[in-house]
Amino acid sequence: MYKILLIVQIVISSLLVISILLQNRAEGLGKMFGGGGEVFRTKRGLEKFLYYFTIALIVILVVISLTLLKLAD
């Protein structure tokens, strides 16, 4: 069981890295200093799916990590 969870954790971590890299990286340092005219923009389609998919992967990764910690004792 422990080895299976370790493999699942590695797969989830890889998926998390990929989903973070696929996020919209259009925001640069210009917005931090007042540049860029967009004040608010809603997420649609694939961008919205990636956003929620990333959150779900983070929650799953935390649960698996805590489970592995509990099994290690």
Phi, psi and omega per residue, in radians:
M1 nan -0.712 -3.108
Y2 -1.106 -0.759 -3.128
K3 -1.166 -0.648 3.114
I4 -1.116 -0.756 3.119
L5 -1.142 -0.608 3.081
L6 -1.123 -0.737 3.118
I7 -1.147 -0.738 3.107
V8 -1.093 -0.669 3.121
Q9 -1.120 -0.701 3.115
I10 -1.147 -0.730 3.136
V11 -1.141 -0.775 3.120
I12 -1.100 -0.707 3.123
S13 -1.097 -0.733 3.117
S14 -1.126 -0.763 3.097
L15 -1.089 -0.649 3.125
L16 -1.137 -0.756 3.113
V17 -1.085 -0.769 -3.138
I18 -1.118 -0.759 -3.115
S19 -1.185 -0.573 3.081
I20 -1.214 -0.687 3.129
L21 -1.194 -0.443 3.126
L22 -1.454 -0.155 3.135
Q23 -1.102 2.741 3.134
N24 -1.145 2.078 -3.116
R25 -1.858 0.542 -3.092
A26 -1.305 -0.345 -3.129
E27 -1.377 2.133 3.121
G28 -2.012 -2.883 3.120
L29 -1.247 -0.296 -3.137
G30 -1.078 -0.648 3.127
K31 -1.205 -0.522 -3.129
M32 -1.159 -0.526 -3.117
F33 -1.781 0.348 3.042
G34 1.668 0.038 3.125
G35 -1.452 3.034 3.113
G36 1.319 2.079 -3.022
G37 -1.386 -0.130 -3.102
E38 -1.349 2.159 3.081
V39 -1.686 -0.789 -3.106
F40 -2.512 2.366 3.119
R41 -2.518 2.321 -3.138
T42 -1.493 2.637 3.092
K43 -1.476 2.415 -3.139
R44 -2.399 2.635 3.004
G45 1.078 -2.234 -3.079
L46 -1.115 -0.611 3.134
E47 -1.092 -0.727 3.119
K48 -1.186 -0.718 3.108
F49 -1.078 -0.804 3.131
L50 -1.086 -0.634 3.127
Y51 -1.086 -0.892 -3.127
Y52 -1.253 -0.584 3.090
F53 -1.112 -0.698 3.114
T54 -1.133 -0.740 3.110
I55 -1.103 -0.757 3.126
A56 -1.093 -0.719 3.123
L57 -1.125 -0.654 3.110
I58 -1.113 -0.780 3.136
V59 -1.101 -0.786 3.130
I60 -1.092 -0.721 3.138
L61 -1.114 -0.713 3.116
V62 -1.128 -0.763 -3.139
V63 -1.102 -0.781 3.132
I64 -1.134 -0.697 3.131
S65 -1.116 -0.742 3.103
L66 -1.167 -0.629 3.085
T67 -1.137 -0.745 3.091
L68 -1.121 -0.645 3.097
L69 -1.116 -0.723 -3.141
K70 -1.186 -0.677 -3.141
L71 -1.267 -0.391 -3.102
A72 -1.253 -0.386 -3.118
D73 -1.305 nan nan
